[in-house]
Amino acid sequence: RIDGVLDDAEWGNAPWVEIREIALGKSEAATRVRIGYDDKGVYFGFECGEPLIEEMVVKNYGQDGTVWRTECVELFFDPEGNGEKLMHFIAAPSEGTRYDERQGYIDDPLHPLVLKKQADASWNPEWAHAFQIDKAAKRWTIEIAIPYSSLGVEPPVEGARWRVNLGRERGKSRWDPVKYRKIPVELMLWSPNLQKASFMDTSVFGDLYFGRVPEGK
């Protein structure tokens, strides 16, 4: 059940993985994620600490709007592992506020998106997300389910590797531009980017193995 609750039984065997500041610096808010999979798809459960949750503002940008301009988490997949193709998902703790796009899947070298090196945001696969905002615990959570069929891939065999990254954006200056004037957006990334501070850099993606890590990896 995709409901944004991360302490129910199906998550019991999935360990928490910390997501730190994008360049391994200090962050005011803690972020962690649980990851799971079955024969239908992959699942992610993000827990985003928010010490100022009473002040937090989450905007609704709908489907494929500028979701990255509000509180959100981001997922990046490169199942082929060569850095040439990328699938990108963003989800916010706001009803219907999400974004999806992909790059490297258009074969026509003269296509306008290829010439401009832009992602294809018209790609709208089936996936689900739900959230909970817990003011008492000073946190919000998001649960995400993405079927393999939506990614155009077969269910991975044991030991299969995807290149991935997972991130969070937190922006106090977006809540109140006067009170938090000139405070930069706080960026968190599972596999850090120490030089470019970019989410989209496939060269820094980490390895996600299914079932087991092959010997020697």
Salt bridges, closest charged atoms under 4 A:
ASP3 OD2 - ARG1 NE 3.76
GLU28 OE1 - ARG170 NH1 2.81
GLU28 OE1 - LYS172 NZ 3.16
GLU47 OE1 - ARG32 NE 2.75
GLU47 OE2 - ARG139 NH1 2.98
GLU50 OE1 - ARG168 NH2 3.63
GLU50 OE1 - ARG170 NE 2.53
GLU54 OE1 - LYS135 NZ 3.95
GLU55 OE1 - LYS179 NZ 3.11
GLU74 OE1 - HIS88 NE2 2.62
GLU80 OE2 - LYS85 NZ 3.44
GLU101 OE2 - HIS88 ND1 2.84
GLU158 OE2 - ARG212 NE 3.06
GLU169 OE1 - ARG174 NH2 3.73
GLU186 OE1 - ARG170 NH1 3.18
ASP201 OD2 - LYS196 NZ 3.77
ASP207 OD1 - ARG161 NH1 3.34
ASP207 OD1 - ARG163 NH1 2.98
